Amino acid sequence: MSTKEALSLRKIVKPKGKPTDLEKKVAEAFFNLEMNTESRELKYNLSRLYFSGAIQIPIRKKRKAIIVFVPVPSYSGFQKIHDQFVGELEKKFSGNHVVLVSNKRIFKPETKKVSFKQKRPMSRSLTNVHNSILENILYPCEVIGRRTHYHLNGKKTFKVILAGKDKTTVEGRIQTYTKVYKHLTQKNIVFDYSISPVLKKEKRNKRK
């Protein structure tokens, strides 16, 4: 193992097991960004961060998505460097989309047979963790609202309303967001956009 490879592997801290080939490549891109950036602020932020794992899932025939998991306490730090970090990884992986997700565990609720020393935090319930995953996947886009559609066959589809201003930003990534969310939560999701009050008024005026 070269010195550079050994140093880059410091950017990943896995709870269990050895880094996969994919995780080594993510760590290398992470390390290269830290070493080569001319921004002191970015270099400082990168030097304090690490990730805990990465997986790859298919999106369509020639495109995959890289899901990078980061420790919960570090996620706010990754938000500060989100665009630079994701951009560097997407160059490394030939334009495949990269999504950052905090590695937040779901705690099961107490039952009559199972009790815990401490009360389960609301932030670790299934609903809250799934909402957190959604917000992580979509960052920095704004979620305006959520709806649940119940089908006659008993299945459910979750509809997420995004701010209209984010439409051009996410339009080419919607399929990735949908499949990543499905992979992590086993839930189907669709997206729509809100219309600003100004645009709504203009549309009403045109109809008159």
C-alpha positions in Angstrom: 0.0 0.0 0.0 1.4 3.4 -1.0 1.6 6.3 1.5 -1.0 8.2 -0.5 -3.4 5.3 -0.3 -2.8 4.9 3.4 -3.5 8.6 4.0 -6.7 8.6 1.9 -8.1 5.6 3.9 -8.1 7.8 7.0 -11.1 9.6 5.4 -13.2 6.5 6.0 -14.1 5.1 9.4 -16.3 2.0 9.2 -18.0 0.6 12.3 -17.3 -3.0 10.9 -15.4 -4.6 8.2 -12.7 -3.4 5.7 -13.3 -0.7 3.1 -14.7 -2.0 -0.3 -13.1 -1.0 -3.6 -15.8 1.6 -4.0 -15.2 3.1 -0.6 -11.5 3.2 -1.3 -12.2 5.2 -4.5 -14.5 7.6 -2.6 -11.8 8.0 0.1 -9.2 8.8 -2.6 -11.4 11.5 -4.2 -12.1 12.9 -0.7 -8.4 13.0 0.1 -7.5 14.5 -3.3 -10.0 17.3 -2.9 -8.6 18.1 0.5 -5.0 18.2 -0.7 -5.6 20.1 -4.0 -8.0 22.8 -3.0 -6.6 26.3 -2.8 -9.4 27.4 -0.4 -8.1 27.4 3.2 -11.7 27.3 4.5 -12.6 24.2 2.4 -9.3 22.5 3.3 -10.0 23.1 7.0 -13.5 21.7 6.7 -12.4 18.7 4.8 -9.6 17.9 7.2 -12.2 17.5 10.0 -14.6 15.2 8.2 -14.7 11.5 7.2 -17.4 9.1 6.0 -18.5 5.7 7.2 -19.5 3.8 4.1 -20.6 3.9 0.5 -22.7 1.8 -1.8 -23.6 1.9 -5.5 -27.1 1.2 -7.0 -28.3 1.1 -10.6 -30.5 3.9 -11.8 -30.8 3.1 -15.5 -28.7 1.3 -18.1 -25.7 3.6 -18.2 -26.1 5.4 -14.9 -25.6 4.5 -11.3 -25.9 6.4 -8.0 -23.3 6.4 -5.3 -24.7 6.7 -1.8 -22.1 8.0 0.7 -23.0 7.5 4.4 -21.7 10.0 6.9 -21.8 10.0 10.7 -24.7 11.9 12.1 -22.6 14.5 14.0 -20.6 15.2 10.9 -23.6 15.8 8.5 -23.8 19.5 9.2 -20.1 19.8 8.3 -20.7 18.1 5.0 -23.6 20.5 4.2 -21.0 23.3 4.3 -18.9 21.7 1.5 -21.8 19.8 -0.2 -21.4 21.3 -3.7 -17.6 20.9 -3.9 -17.6 17.4 -2.4 -20.4 16.0 -4.5 -19.0 17.7 -7.6 -15.6 16.2 -7.1 -17.0 12.7 -6.6 -19.3 12.9 -9.6 -16.2 13.8 -11.8 -14.4 10.8 -10.2 -17.3 8.5 -11.1 -17.9 9.7 -14.6 -21.0 11.8 -14.0 -22.8 9.2 -11.9 -24.9 11.0 -9.3 -23.6 11.1 -5.7 -25.9 11.5 -2.7 -24.9 12.1 0.9 -27.0 10.5 3.7 -26.4 10.7 7.4 -26.0 7.2 8.9 -28.9 7.5 11.3 -30.2 4.3 12.9 -33.9 3.5 13.6 -34.6 2.6 17.2 -37.5 0.2 17.7 -40.3 1.4 20.1 -40.6 -0.2 23.5 -43.1 -3.0 24.0 -44.4 -4.9 27.0 -41.7 -7.5 26.3 -38.9 -5.2 25.4 -37.9 -2.1 27.3 -34.8 0.2 27.2 -32.8 2.1 29.9 -33.5 5.4 28.0 -36.6 6.6 26.2 -36.3 6.3 22.4 -35.6 9.8 21.0 -38.3 10.9 18.5 -35.6 11.6 16.0 -34.8 7.9 15.8 -38.4 6.7 15.0 -39.0 5.1 11.6 -41.0 8.1 10.3 -38.4 10.7 11.4 -35.4 8.7 10.1 -37.2 8.3 6.7 -38.0 12.0 6.6 -34.3 12.7 7.5 -33.2 10.5 4.6 -35.5 12.3 2.2 -34.1 15.7 3.3 -30.5 14.4 3.0 -31.1 13.1 -0.5 -32.7 16.4 -1.7 -30.3 18.8 0.0 -30.0 21.7 -0.7 -33.5 21.8 -2.2 -36.4 22.8 0.0 -39.3 20.4 0.8 -42.5 22.4 0.9 -44.9 19.6 1.8 -45.6 15.8 1.9 -48.7 13.9 1.0 -49.6 10.2 1.2 -51.8 8.6 -1.5 -53.5 5.3 -0.7 -54.3 3.0 -3.7 -57.1 0.5 -4.0 -54.7 -2.4 -3.9 -53.5 -1.3 -0.5 -50.2 0.2 -1.6 -49.1 3.7 -0.7 -47.2 6.4 -2.6 -45.6 9.3 -1.0 -45.8 12.6 -2.8 -43.2 15.3 -2.0 -43.7 18.9 -3.0 -40.6 20.8 -3.8 -40.1 24.6 -4.1 -40.7 25.7 -7.7 -37.4 27.6 -7.6 -35.5 24.2 -7.3 -37.1 22.7 -10.4 -34.2 23.4 -12.8 -31.7 22.1 -10.2 -33.3 18.7 -9.5 -35.1 17.9 -12.8 -32.2 15.8 -14.1 -31.8 14.0 -10.8 -35.4 13.1 -10.0 -35.0 9.5 -11.1 -31.9 9.1 -8.9 -33.7 10.6 -5.9 -36.7 8.3 -6.4 -34.6 5.1 -6.6 -32.2 6.0 -3.8 -35.1 6.7 -1.5 -36.8 3.4 -2.5 -33.6 1.5 -1.9 -33.1 3.0 1.6 -36.7 2.9 2.8 -38.6 0.5 0.5 -41.1 3.3 -0.1 -42.4 4.6 -3.4 -42.1 8.3 -3.9 -43.1 10.9 -6.5 -42.2 14.6 -6.8 -44.1 17.7 -7.7 -43.4 21.4 -7.5 -45.2 24.3 -5.7 -46.1 27.4 -7.7 -45.3 30.7 -6.1 -48.2 33.1 -5.3 -47.1 35.5 -8.0 -47.2 32.8 -10.7 -50.6 31.6 -9.4 -52.0 35.2 -9.8 -50.5 35.5 -13.3 -52.2 32.2 -14.3 -55.5 33.3 -12.9 -55.3 36.6 -14.8 -54.5 34.8 -18.1 -57.7 32.7 -17.7 -59.9 35.7 -17.3 
